[in-house]
Amino acid sequence: MTEPNEALKPDDFPLEAEKGRVCRQDGKPIARTDTEAMAHEIAERLNAEEHRREEDKWSA
C-alpha cells in the first residue's frame, strides 16, 4: 500500500480494481475494500475525477 500521506500522481492512472483492492498502473495497491464491487466503484470515481482534472488543465 502507498504511504498514508502519499499523493497519487498522474502516472498512477488509470487505477484498476482487483479482488477488493484498488491498484496503481504499476500494480501497487493503494487501498483495500470490503468487496470487489466497492473497489471497482472507487477506482472508477478516482479515474473519472483525474480525467476531469486533466481536461480542465488542457482547456485553460
ABEGO torsion letter per residue (X at the ends): XBBAABBBBAAAOBBBBBGGBBBBAAGBBABBBABAAAAAAAAAAAAAAAAAAAAAAAAX
